[in-house]
Amino acid sequence: MLGKVFKAYDVRSTYPDPLNEDMAWQIGYGCAKFLLGEAEADGFTTPMMKNIAVGHDMRTSSPSLKEALCQGIIDGGGHVIDLGLVDTPFVYFAVNHLDCAGGVQTTASHNPSNYNGFKVSKRHAKPVGEATGLAEIRKAAALSDIRTRGEVSGHVDAKDLWASYKDHVLQFCDTGGKKLKVVVDASNGMAGTMVPKVFGETGQNVPGLTIVPLHFDNSKGEFVHEPNPLVEANLAELKKQVIAEKADFGICFDGDADRLVVVDEKGNAVGCDHLTALLAKEFLSKNPGAAIIYDLRSSKALEEDVAAAGGKPVKGRVGHVFMKAAMAEHEAVFGGELSGHFYFRGNFNADSGAIALAETLTALAHADAPVSKLIEPIARYAQSGEINFENEDKDGAIARLDEAFSDRGEVDYLDGITIDCFQREGWWCNVRKSNTEPLLRLNLEARSPDLVEQMVNQIAPLLGERVAH
């Protein structure tokens, strides 16, 4: 059964079948064995060595799953620092703030409320994925199928770190008191707890800021709309409110508040690659020559604009495990993904929806134009958006794509296959394999919408059957 809940980057499934409290205990036990072992191997010998920070989101199943997880951690020899009801980036902060061996957040992110799961990070909030520890956790959990106490039993300490977390986030917010109005859609998720505690429910913690709250009530553990801001339909109410309130922009958070999407003052969604380019300029003004990590599916404009601003653009693989590793390797100051994850050197290279909001407020306060005008020159190329194709022979399709186009431009295999014919023909594309389904995912960009359509029509027959939206 454990195999059904362990994914590439986290633990996630429906509750109570197959994910339940017994399984949560097993996972807690596995987490303790892995995280404490990693800390010891890392030479971590301080009194905090056995501490594991644990939080939970607002889903109705989260308290009982967290309680079982904590008991598993204790039985595995760990000590639990119980953070309470928090957003996922709060756990990353706590792991570093308290110098813990690792952390676990009970959440299913943007999935519906009948889902739940766990996001695991090790020391310094380094992410734990399939290749970086989840396989070991699953193995240790599988060997602990009988509830027996560990040789060393730990304990649970509750800690309220909201004041420290608020101070940490707000150091990224420098608006100079400029008057700004923002509509924030918390999606009935964890932003409904985080935003009031950090920014103030109406923005009173930031001079000049007014926040118009939308769907902040998360007490029932249910979402009024799917808590996935990447789905255009989920932004409909936010767009209307931004226009009605004559707000400077709007923000929609996902369920655990580690991702967000911006809507401009006209009610148009801003591409996360375009927002990355905008924020990168702000970071480079303070950190000349620094590296900026960007999701390799991002617009060519992002790469060009980072270089033009004197920065070092670095393509990264899709996924927070790879993005955080790239941030550390290149000592990057900032990074962004199309998914709405944004990464910050000043946040231990971890992603944070709260800091992304703080930095967006800062960028707009320092600009002399509305969001739409700031984004317009960045969004200068046409994009296909992600198009999925069903294909049982994914490797074969990628090989055929290489054979068909490799003589027309540059090809790399950093993540799937990227074919760059931008200089010669005015287009480029990336095709990635789904980790869990027989799908290929195409993203294509060109100098004009007509060229996008032309190239998608050329490439599509090589990728399989197109999946309707």
Secondary structure, 3 states (H helix, E strand, C coil): CHHHCECCCCEEEECCCCCCHHHHHHHHHHHHHHHHHHHHHCCCCCHHHHEEEEEECCCCCHHHHHHHHHHHHHHCCCEEEEEEECCHHHHHHHHHHCCCCEEEEECCCCCCCCEEEEEEEEHHHCECCHHHCHHHHHHHHHCCCCCCCCCCCCCEEECCCHHHHHHHHHCCCCCCCCCEEEEEECCCCCHHHHHHHHCCCCCCCCCCEEEEEECCCCCCCCCCCCCCCCCHHHHHHHHHHHHHHCCCEEEEECCCCCCEEEEECCCCECCHHHHHHHHHHHHHHHCCCCEEEEECCCCHHHHHHHHHCCCEEEEECCCHHHHHHHHHHCCCCEEECCCCCEEEHHHCCCECHHHHHHHHHHHHHCCCCCHHHHHCCCCCCEECCCEEEECCCHHHHHHHHHHHHCCCCEEECCCCEEEEEHHHHCEEEEEEECCCCCEEEEEEEECCHHHHHHHHHHHHHHCCEECCC
